[in-house]
């Protein structure tokens, strides 16, 4: 009886430790306050986290101190990767991805559909969910990193583009409006801003650049 109580008491303690580990993980990375859709990077993080928890709970050879060390290492790794994704353009592209334009100026990009392994039926179905029943009604459309489809109907203004996000220049957004970094530097200089690093956000909308400096 004592052995049985000790066994289940140990399991209960492991569950409490696992719960605390997940809670700390979620608090550190602010999952409760995320507005973005889940990306492939988020799925990988969740899969590995689930594997760590499952191994700890089901494998008796993994002690509580070992679990704490592993979780600490994993939290540090995810924090470093998130930092890289937030602070560099290439890191964001690698870890999160970039929007993929599938319709530009009313023309469907067949090559992009092939790259994304999508068919016209897939796009038509996604458009119908947004109450758009014909490709001819669409001026622009892009697939966001989280998988959502953003569309602009013909006759409407183009969607806005973030050219600078917390000091990081989005080169793909510049290409989408047929501009380059030299043009962007001139625009910032005209506003007496030395570099993109001094900009919190720069947004292109309806042919105008809107800039918010860092505090």
N, C-alpha and C positions, 0 to 999 in steps of 0.2 A: 504493500500500500504506500509506504514511504517513497519507494523507488518510482512508483507511478506518479505520485504528487510532485516529486522532484523533476520527473521528465516533463510533465505538462507545465510545471512552473517555469522551467527553463524555456520551453517553447513560447510561453506567454511573454516572458522577458524579451525573447528574440523578436517577437512581433512588435512589442513596444519600441524596441530599438530601431527596427526596420521602419516603423511608422514615423518615428522621430527623424530618421535619416531622410525619408522622402519629404517630410514637412520642411526640413531645413533646406533641402534642394529646391523646392518650389518657392520658398521665401527668398532665397538668394537670387533666383532667376526671374522673379516677378511673374510667374505663370498666371497668377490670379488676375493680373492687370493687362494681359496681352490682348491686343486688338487684331493682330495679324492672323491669317489662316495658317494651319499647320503645313510645314514644308517637309521635304524628304529628310532634311537635316534634323528637324524636330522628331521625326519618326525614329531615326537612328538613335538619337539620345534616349528616347523612351524605351526602345527595345533593349538597349544595353542596361539601362536602369532596372528594367524588369528582370533581366538575366541576373544582375547582381543580387537583387532582392530574393529571387527564387533560389539562387544558389545558397544564400545565407540561411534561408528558412529550411530548405530541404536537405542541405548537406551538413551533417554533424561535425565534419572536420573543419568547417569555417567557424572560428570562434568570434565572439563579439568584438574583441580588440582587432582581429583581422578585418572584420566587416567595417569597422570605423576607419581603419587605415585605407581600405579599398575605396570607401565612399569619399573620403577626403581627397584621395588622388583623383577620383572621377570628377568631383566638383571642381577641383583646380583645373583639370583638363578642359572641361566644358566652359568654364569661365574664360580661359585663355582663348579658346576657339571663338566664343561669342565676342570677345574683345577684338579679335582679328577681323571678324565679320562686320563689326560696327565701325572700325577705324580705318579699314582699307577697302578700296573698290574691288580689288581682285579677291580679297577674302570674302566679301559679300557675294560676289558672283559664284565663287567656289562652294560656299557653305549654304547660301540661301537661294541663289539664282537671280535671274533678271527677267523682266517681262518680255514676252515674245510676241511681236506684232504678226498677226495672221491676215489682217485686212488693212491695207493702206490706200487711202484715196479711192475707196470703193473696190479695190482689186484684191482678190484672194491670192495669198502667197502660197502656191502649191509646194514650193521647196521647203518652206517652214513647216507646213503640215506633214510632209514626209519626215522631216527631222524629229518632229514631236510624236510621230506614229499616230496621227489623227486622220480621220476621214471627213469628207464634207458632211456626211450624215451626223457625225459627232458634233460638228460645229452648228449644224442646223438645229439639232436637239437642244444644245446649250442656248441658242438664240431664242428658241420658242419658250424656254423657261423665263426669259426676260421679255416675253410678249413681242418678240420680233419674228415675223413669219416669212421673211424673204431676205436673202443676202443682198438684194438690190437696195434695201433700205438702210444698209450699214455703210457708214463712211470710214470708220476706223474701228479696229477691234484688236485686243491683245490679251494674252493669257498671263495672269499674274503668277508669281512664284508659288503661291499657295494653291493654284489650280483654278481660281475664279476667272471668269471671262468678263472683261471690261469692254463696253461698246460705246460708240458715238454714232448716233443716227445722222443720216444726211440732213443738212439744214441746221444742225446743232453745232455749237463751238467745239473745238477739239478738247480732249481731256488735258488737264494740267500735267506737267512733267517736273519732277524734282531733279534739278541739275546739280545742286550741292546739298548734301545731307551731313550736317554737323562737321563741316570742313572737308568732306570727302566728295570729290567730283565724280559724277556718274557719266562716264564716257559714252555709254550706250544711249543715254537720254540726249546727250549733245548730238550724236549721230542722227537720232530720230528727227531732230529739227534742223538738220544739215548745218550744224555749227561745230566749232572746235574749241580747244582750250585757249588758244590765242584770242579768239573772239570773246570768250568768257572773261579772260584777264582784262581785256579792254573795257568791258562792261563794268567790272568791279572797280577798275582804276577811275572810271568816270564818276563813280560814287565815292571816291576817296577811300577805297578798301584795298589794302596792300596785297592780300592773297586770299585764296579760298579757305585757308585755315582760320580766317577771321569771320567766316560766315556760318551762321547756324543753319539756315536754309535759304536756298535760292530756287524759286519756282517759275517756270515758264508757262504762261497761260494767255491765250488769245493774242499772241504776238508780242507780249510784254514780259519783261523780267522783273520779278518781285523778290527783293532781297531782305533778309532779316539778319542783322549782325549778331554775333555772340555777345552775351551780356558781360 
